[in-house]
Amino acid sequence: MVSALLGQLNLGLLMFQPDGQITFINPAARTLLHLQDFAEDHLLSIHEVCQHCHNLNATCISRLLLHGIPSQEWVQGLQVHYFLLPEPAGAAQGAIALLPASTFPAVQEFQQQGALDTLFEISPDCLKYMDAQGNLLRMNENGRHLMQVDDFSALQNQPWSELWPEKTRPRVLQAMRDAQTGKIGRFQGFCPTAKNIMRCWDVVVMPILEGPRVVGLVASSRDITEQAMLEQQEREQAEAQKRFVSDAAHELRTPLAAIQGNLDVIFRYPHIEESEKKEILQDVQNSAARLSRLVHDMLQLARGRTGVKSDEEVLLHEVALSAWRDAQRISGSKHHFELGLLEPIELYGDTDRLKQLTLILLENAVKYTPKGGTIRLQLEEQGGTAQLRVQDSGIGIAPENQHHIFERFFRVDRTRVDSRDPGGSGLGLPIAKWIVEAHHGTLEVESALGQGSTFVVRLPLQECSVDP
């Protein structure tokens, strides 16, 4: 029906696929482009048409196909519009509209016959008709759906620019000014829907011309929220990587400087007392051990989830108990250990990584709990998940630090616990977090200054594998 309607227009119209194959050309376009010599069943390509006549601009067609950039120009008494015609189930088709300057009433005929309405409504994007000043006159059905507009009458005759947040409005106004001077305006920005859901839009604003005069505007807004979110994630990942390299260089520099400084003292003063030399060498050993931990932990994080197995039957209660005993040996007799309920739980995952996870949390409790404090371990099934809790009576974590503790190299001030301990790598909790996430679980902390901390691991029992 649409093809029959378009075929009756005095306005020339042809459509073509990205490979250049023409899928539709009406009689008016055949006449205006002097294609009467070609049989109607001849499969024309847009490149063949460009070679046959000089009314079409190959550069405009290339920009349209390669970059999706619409354009318009006057050629030998024709106003030629190059634009995309999106299709709901596939790639957009290119389209060219030809308006003879001497027959501008053809535009009115085009509107009267409903073809413009058809093109307007089948677009999957949000299309708006506006007057030359930018006041909204009409929005297509898909646009109302995308913008969650139930009643367009509330927006009708309102300035379109005022729908945009103040931060984006200068770009909106500039695109409108471009269109009002006969050019094409384009910008990207965030604008909320009528139900206040923030979305990101790629917007093209085009003029509606009567001869050289701009009599209205058309704005096409494409929802690119997912693309914008991916780009934001890529920027954040790049920034995180940059920060990691900077932090790693800083962290590696400290033990290396300590090793170099202490060795310089020994070489410079070879006859120092044996007790002092022994103390210096002990500092060198401590710095080398810290350097080794740093390198080991960074390699683990660099491997990511590729180092996590998925095909082991894990007896989680036995894994937790083994880590519990190791933590007691690390602490010696400095802390009071309490073993709560260890409910028998079996799941699929990586035995070594899950033990490492439990040991990291227990060692963290040992580090931040003063001598004589209590550390408690508990494991139980709750709501279809295995819930592992490590609780301590340590110094606690300030609220402003709690969302940082899983960042690489972040460490809470430990001066009140044991100033002689050189501390960990600052990578333990980040490693714990990726082990949990590789098992499709969550890791949360509950803490208050001076009241200790509780780390809660939840692993879904329904999952039988981890991420590859």
C-alpha positions as CSV (number, residue, x, y, z in Angstrom):
1,M,0.0,0.0,0.0
2,V,2.8,2.4,0.9
3,S,4.6,1.6,-2.4
4,A,1.5,2.3,-4.4
5,L,1.0,5.6,-2.6
6,L,4.6,6.6,-3.1
7,G,4.4,5.7,-6.8
8,Q,1.6,8.2,-7.4
9,L,3.6,11.2,-6.2
10,N,4.8,14.1,-8.3
11,L,7.6,14.3,-5.9
12,G,10.6,12.1,-7.0
13,L,11.6,9.5,-4.5
14,L,14.0,6.6,-4.7
15,M,15.3,4.2,-2.0
16,F,18.5,2.1,-2.0
17,Q,20.2,-0.5,0.2
18,P,23.7,0.0,1.7
19,D,25.2,-1.9,-1.2
20,G,23.7,0.6,-3.6
21,Q,20.9,-1.6,-5.0
22,I,17.8,0.5,-5.6
23,T,14.8,-1.0,-4.0
24,F,12.2,1.6,-5.0
25,I,11.9,4.4,-7.6
26,N,8.7,6.1,-8.4
27,P,7.7,7.4,-11.9
28,A,8.4,11.1,-10.9
29,A,12.0,10.2,-10.0
30,R,12.4,8.3,-13.3
31,T,11.3,11.4,-15.2
32,L,13.4,13.9,-13.2
33,L,16.5,11.7,-13.5
34,H,15.9,11.0,-17.2
35,L,15.7,7.2,-16.6
36,Q,12.9,6.5,-19.1
37,D,15.3,4.6,-21.4
38,F,15.7,1.9,-18.7
39,A,13.2,-0.9,-18.6
40,E,11.1,-0.9,-15.4
41,D,12.2,-4.4,-14.6
42,H,15.9,-3.4,-15.0
43,L,17.7,-3.7,-11.6
44,L,19.2,-0.3,-11.2
45,S,22.0,0.6,-8.7
46,I,22.5,4.1,-7.3
47,H,26.0,4.1,-8.8
48,E,24.5,3.4,-12.3
49,V,22.1,6.3,-11.8
50,C,24.9,8.7,-10.8
51,Q,26.8,7.8,-13.9
52,H,23.7,8.3,-16.1
53,C,22.6,11.7,-14.8
54,H,24.3,14.7,-13.1
55,N,21.6,15.7,-10.7
56,L,22.8,13.4,-7.9
57,N,25.9,14.0,-5.9
58,A,28.0,10.9,-5.3
59,T,29.8,12.5,-2.4
60,C,26.5,13.2,-0.6
61,I,25.5,9.5,-1.2
62,S,28.8,8.2,0.2
63,R,28.5,10.4,3.3
64,L,25.0,9.1,3.8
65,L,25.9,5.4,3.4
66,L,29.2,5.5,5.3
67,H,28.4,8.0,8.1
68,G,24.6,8.4,8.1
69,I,24.9,12.1,7.4
70,P,21.9,13.6,5.7
71,S,22.2,16.6,3.3
72,Q,20.4,18.7,0.8
73,E,21.4,20.8,-2.2
74,W,20.0,22.6,-5.3
75,V,21.0,21.1,-8.6
76,Q,19.7,22.3,-12.0
77,G,16.3,23.4,-10.7
78,L,15.9,20.5,-8.3
79,Q,16.0,20.5,-4.5
80,V,17.6,17.2,-3.7
81,H,17.4,15.7,-0.2
82,Y,19.6,12.8,0.9
83,F,18.4,11.0,4.1
84,L,18.2,7.7,5.9
85,L,15.0,5.7,6.2
86,P,15.5,3.4,9.2
87,E,13.8,0.0,9.1
88,P,12.7,-1.6,12.4
89,A,14.2,-5.1,11.6
90,G,17.4,-4.2,9.7
91,A,19.9,-1.6,8.5
92,A,18.6,1.8,7.4
93,Q,18.0,2.3,3.7
94,G,19.2,5.4,1.9
95,A,16.6,7.6,0.3
96,I,16.6,10.6,-2.1
97,A,13.8,13.0,-2.5
98,L,13.7,15.3,-5.6
99,L,11.6,18.5,-5.5
100,P,11.4,20.5,-8.7
101,A,11.7,24.2,-7.9
102,S,8.9,25.1,-10.2
103,T,6.5,22.6,-8.6
104,F,6.8,23.2,-4.9
105,P,3.0,22.5,-4.6
106,A,4.2,18.9,-5.0
107,V,5.2,19.1,-1.3
108,Q,1.6,20.0,-0.4
109,E,0.4,17.1,-2.6
110,F,2.8,14.8,-0.8
111,Q,1.4,15.8,2.5
112,Q,-2.2,15.7,1.4
113,Q,-1.8,12.1,0.1
114,G,-0.4,11.0,3.5
115,A,3.0,9.9,2.3
116,L,4.9,12.2,4.6
117,D,2.8,10.9,7.5
118,T,3.7,7.3,6.5
119,L,7.4,8.1,6.4
120,F,7.1,10.1,9.7
121,E,5.4,7.3,11.6
122,I,7.4,4.3,10.4
123,S,10.7,5.7,11.7
124,P,11.9,3.9,14.8
125,D,13.5,7.1,16.1
126,C,11.8,10.0,17.9
127,L,10.8,12.5,15.2
128,K,9.5,16.0,16.0
129,Y,8.0,18.6,13.7
130,M,8.6,22.2,14.9
131,D,7.8,25.6,13.6
132,A,10.7,27.8,12.5
133,Q,11.1,29.1,16.0
134,G,11.5,25.6,17.5
135,N,8.1,25.2,19.1
136,L,6.8,21.6,19.0
137,L,4.0,20.8,16.6
138,R,4.0,17.0,16.4
139,M,5.8,13.9,17.5
140,N,5.6,10.5,15.9
141,E,4.2,7.4,17.7
142,N,7.6,5.8,18.2
143,G,8.9,9.0,19.6
144,R,6.1,9.3,22.1
145,H,6.8,5.7,23.2
146,L,10.6,6.4,23.5
147,M,9.9,9.6,25.4
148,Q,7.2,8.0,27.5
149,V,4.7,10.7,26.5
150,D,1.1,9.8,27.2
151,D,-0.4,13.1,26.2
152,F,1.4,15.1,23.6
153,S,-1.0,18.0,23.9
154,A,0.8,19.0,27.1
155,L,3.9,19.6,25.0
156,Q,2.4,21.0,21.9
157,N,3.5,24.6,21.0
158,Q,6.1,24.4,23.8
159,P,9.7,25.4,23.0
160,W,11.6,22.1,22.3
161,S,14.8,23.4,23.8
162,E,13.1,23.8,27.3
163,L,12.7,20.0,27.5
164,W,16.4,19.6,27.8
165,P,18.5,20.0,31.0
166,E,20.2,23.3,31.4
167,K,23.6,21.7,30.9
168,T,22.7,20.4,27.4
169,R,20.6,23.3,26.3
170,P,23.4,25.4,24.7
171,R,24.1,22.5,22.2
172,V,20.4,22.2,21.5
173,L,20.1,25.9,20.7
174,Q,23.2,25.8,18.5
175,A,21.8,22.9,16.5
176,M,18.5,24.8,16.1
177,R,20.4,27.9,14.9
178,D,22.2,25.8,12.3
179,A,18.9,24.4,11.0
180,Q,17.3,27.9,11.0
181,T,20.0,29.1,8.7
182,G,19.5,26.2,6.3
183,K,22.2,23.9,7.6
184,I,22.0,20.6,9.5
185,G,22.6,20.7,13.2
186,R,23.8,17.7,15.2
187,F,24.6,17.0,18.9
188,Q,24.5,14.3,21.6
189,G,23.2,14.8,25.1
190,F,21.1,13.5,28.0
191,C,17.5,14.3,28.3
192,P,14.9,12.7,30.7
193,T,11.7,11.1,29.4
194,A,8.3,12.4,30.5
195,K,8.6,9.9,33.4
196,N,12.0,11.3,34.4
197,I,14.1,8.4,33.1
198,M,17.4,9.8,31.9
199,R,18.4,8.7,28.4
200,C,21.2,9.7,26.0
201,W,20.2,10.9,22.5
202,D,22.0,11.4,19.2
203,V,20.0,14.2,17.6
204,V,19.9,15.6,14.0
205,V,18.0,18.9,13.4
206,M,17.1,19.6,9.8
207,P,15.4,22.6,8.1
208,I,12.1,22.4,6.2
209,L,12.5,24.7,3.2
210,E,10.2,26.5,0.9
211,G,12.6,27.7,-1.7
212,P,15.4,29.3,0.2
213,R,13.2,30.1,3.2
214,V,13.2,28.0,6.4
215,V,9.5,27.4,7.3
216,G,10.0,24.7,10.0
217,L,12.4,22.2,11.6
218,V,12.5,18.4,11.9
219,A,14.5,16.8,14.7
220,S,15.4,13.1,14.8
221,S,16.5,11.7,18.1
222,R,18.0,8.3,18.4
223,D,18.3,6.6,21.8
224,I,22.0,5.7,22.2
225,T,21.9,5.2,26.0
226,E,23.4,1.7,25.8
227,Q,26.2,2.9,23.6
228,A,26.9,5.9,25.8
229,M,27.0,3.6,28.9
230,L,29.5,1.3,27.1
231,E,31.7,4.3,26.2
232,Q,31.5,5.5,29.8
233,Q,32.5,2.1,31.0
234,E,35.5,2.0,28.6
235,R,36.6,5.5,29.9
236,E,36.3,4.3,33.5
237,Q,38.2,1.1,32.7
238,A,40.9,3.1,31.0
239,E,41.1,5.5,34.0
240,A,41.2,2.5,36.4
241,Q,44.0,0.9,34.4
242,K,45.9,4.2,34.4
243,R,45.4,4.6,38.2
244,F,46.4,1.0,38.8
245,V,49.7,1.4,36.9
246,S,50.4,4.7,38.8
247,D,49.5,3.1,42.2
248,A,51.5,-0.1,41.4
249,A,54.6,2.0,40.5
250,H,54.3,3.9,43.8
251,E,53.8,0.7,45.8
252,L,56.7,-1.0,44.2
253,R,59.0,2.0,44.7
254,T,58.6,1.9,48.5
255,P,60.1,-1.6,49.2
256,L,62.7,-1.2,46.5
257,A,63.8,2.1,48.0
258,A,64.0,0.5,51.4
259,I,66.1,-2.4,50.0
260,Q,68.4,-0.1,48.1
261,G,68.9,2.3,51.1
262,N,69.7,-0.5,53.6
263,L,72.1,-2.2,51.2
264,D,73.8,1.2,50.6
265,V,74.4,1.5,54.4
266,I,76.0,-2.0,54.5
267,F,78.3,-1.3,51.6
268,R,79.2,2.2,52.8
269,Y,79.9,1.1,56.4
270,P,81.2,-2.5,56.2
271,H,82.5,-2.5,59.8
272,I,79.2,-1.7,61.5
273,E,78.3,-3.7,64.5
274,E,76.9,-7.2,63.9
275,S,73.7,-6.5,65.7
276,E,73.0,-3.4,63.6
277,K,73.9,-5.3,60.4
278,K,71.5,-8.0,61.4
279,E,68.7,-5.5,61.9
280,I,69.4,-3.9,58.5
281,L,69.3,-7.3,56.8
282,Q,66.0,-8.1,58.6
283,D,64.6,-4.9,57.2
284,V,65.8,-5.9,53.7
285,Q,64.2,-9.3,54.1
286,N,60.9,-7.7,55.2
287,S,60.9,-5.3,52.2
288,A,61.7,-8.2,49.8
289,A,58.9,-10.2,51.3
290,R,56.5,-7.3,50.8
291,L,57.7,-6.8,47.2
292,S,57.2,-10.5,46.5
293,R,53.6,-10.3,47.9
294,L,52.9,-7.3,45.8
295,V,54.1,-8.9,42.6
296,H,52.2,-12.1,43.4
297,D,49.0,-10.3,44.1
298,M,49.2,-8.1,41.0
299,L,49.8,-11.1,38.8
300,Q,46.6,-12.7,40.3
301,L,44.5,-9.7,39.5
302,A,46.1,-9.4,36.0
303,R,45.0,-13.0,35.3
304,G,41.5,-12.1,36.3
305,R,38.9,-14.9,36.2
306,T,41.0,-17.0,33.8
307,G,42.7,-18.4,36.9
308,V,39.4,-19.7,38.4
309,K,38.3,-23.3,37.8
310,S,34.7,-24.3,37.5
311,D,34.4,-28.1,37.6
312,E,35.3,-29.0,41.2
313,E,32.9,-30.2,43.8
314,V,33.7,-28.0,46.8
315,L,32.9,-28.9,50.4
316,L,32.7,-25.3,51.5
317,H,32.6,-26.1,55.2
318,E,35.8,-28.1,55.0
319,V,37.5,-25.3,53.0
320,A,36.4,-22.7,55.6
321,L,37.7,-24.9,58.5
322,S,41.1,-25.3,56.8
323,A,41.4,-21.6,56.3
324,W,40.3,-21.1,59.9
325,R,43.2,-23.3,61.2
326,D,45.7,-21.5,59.0
327,A,44.6,-18.1,60.4
328,Q,45.0,-19.3,64.0
329,R,48.6,-20.3,63.2
330,I,49.2,-16.9,61.7
331,S,47.8,-15.1,64.7
332,G,49.5,-17.3,67.3
333,S,47.9,-16.6,70.6
334,K,47.3,-12.8,70.0
335,H,43.5,-13.2,69.3
336,H,40.6,-15.1,70.6
337,F,39.0,-17.2,67.8
338,E,35.4,-18.3,67.8
339,L,34.1,-20.9,65.4
340,G,30.3,-20.5,64.9
341,L,28.0,-22.8,62.9
342,L,29.7,-24.5,60.0
343,E,26.8,-25.9,58.1
344,P,27.7,-28.7,55.6
345,I,27.5,-27.0,52.1
346,E,28.5,-28.4,48.7
347,L,28.8,-26.4,45.5
348,Y,30.7,-26.3,42.3
349,G,33.7,-23.9,42.0
350,D,37.4,-23.6,42.7
351,T,38.5,-25.1,46.0
352,D,41.9,-23.3,46.2
353,R,40.3,-19.9,45.3
354,L,37.5,-20.3,47.8
355,K,40.1,-21.1,50.5
356,Q,42.1,-18.1,49.5
357,L,39.0,-16.0,49.8
358,T,38.3,-17.2,53.3
359,L,41.9,-16.8,54.4
360,I,42.1,-13.2,53.0
361,L,39.1,-12.2,55.1
362,L,40.5,-13.9,58.2
363,E,43.9,-12.4,57.8
364,N,42.3,-9.0,57.3
365,A,40.5,-9.5,60.6
366,V,43.8,-10.5,62.3
367,K,45.5,-7.3,60.9
368,Y,42.9,-4.9,62.0
369,T,42.0,-6.4,65.4
370,P,44.1,-5.4,68.4
371,K,45.7,-8.1,70.6
372,G,43.1,-9.9,72.7
373,G,40.3,-9.1,70.2
374,T,37.8,-11.6,68.9
375,I,37.5,-13.1,65.4
376,R,34.5,-15.2,64.5
377,L,33.8,-17.4,61.5
378,Q,30.3,-18.8,60.5
379,L,28.9,-20.6,57.5
380,E,25.2,-21.4,56.8
381,E,22.8,-21.8,54.0
382,Q,20.3,-19.0,53.7
383,G,17.7,-18.3,51.0
384,G,19.4,-20.6,48.4
385,T,22.8,-19.1,49.0
386,A,25.9,-20.1,51.0
387,Q,26.5,-17.3,53.5
388,L,30.0,-17.0,54.9
389,R,30.6,-14.4,57.7
390,V,33.9,-13.2,59.1
391,Q,33.4,-11.0,62.1
392,D,36.0,-9.2,64.2
393,S,36.1,-6.8,67.2
394,G,38.7,-4.6,65.5
395,I,39.1,-0.9,64.9
396,G,36.3,-0.8,62.3
397,I,36.0,1.1,59.1
398,A,34.9,4.7,58.8
399,P,31.7,5.2,56.6
400,E,33.6,7.3,54.1
401,N,36.2,4.5,53.6
402,Q,33.8,1.6,53.2
403,H,33.2,2.0,49.5
404,H,37.0,2.3,48.9
405,I,38.2,-0.9,50.7
406,F,37.8,-3.0,47.6
407,E,39.9,-0.7,45.5
408,R,43.4,-1.8,44.6
409,F,46.1,-0.6,47.0
410,F,43.6,1.1,49.4
411,R,44.5,0.5,53.0
412,V,42.9,1.7,56.2
413,D,45.2,3.4,58.7
414,R,46.6,0.6,60.9
415,T,48.8,2.7,63.2
416,R,46.6,2.0,66.2
417,V,47.0,-1.8,65.7
418,D,50.7,-2.6,65.2
419,S,53.0,0.0,63.9
420,R,55.8,-2.5,63.5
421,D,53.9,-4.6,60.9
422,P,54.8,-3.5,57.3
423,G,51.2,-4.2,56.3
424,G,49.8,-6.1,53.3
425,S,49.9,-5.2,49.6
426,G,46.5,-3.4,49.6
427,L,45.3,-6.0,47.1
428,G,43.8,-8.7,49.4
429,L,40.2,-7.4,49.4
430,P,40.2,-6.7,45.6
431,I,41.4,-10.3,45.1
432,A,38.6,-11.5,47.4
433,K,36.0,-9.5,45.5
434,W,36.9,-10.9,42.1
435,I,37.0,-14.5,43.5
436,V,33.5,-13.9,44.8
437,E,32.3,-12.4,41.5
438,A,33.8,-15.2,39.5
439,H,31.5,-17.5,41.5
440,H,28.5,-15.2,40.8
441,G,28.4,-14.1,44.4
442,T,28.5,-10.9,46.4
443,L,30.8,-9.5,49.0
444,E,29.6,-6.9,51.5
445,V,30.9,-5.2,54.6
446,E,29.1,-4.0,57.8
447,S,31.3,-1.9,60.0
448,A,31.5,1.0,62.4
449,L,34.5,2.8,63.9
450,G,35.6,1.2,67.2
451,Q,33.0,-1.6,66.8
452,G,34.7,-4.0,64.5
453,S,33.7,-5.3,61.0
454,T,31.7,-8.1,59.5
455,F,32.4,-9.3,55.9
456,V,29.6,-11.3,54.4
457,V,30.1,-13.5,51.3
458,R,27.0,-14.9,49.5
459,L,27.4,-17.6,46.9
460,P,24.4,-18.9,45.0
461,L,23.9,-22.6,45.3
462,Q,21.9,-22.8,42.1
463,E,25.0,-21.9,40.0
464,C,27.1,-24.9,39.1
465,S,30.0,-23.1,37.4
466,V,32.0,-19.9,37.5
467,D,32.8,-17.5,34.7
468,P,35.3,-18.9,32.2
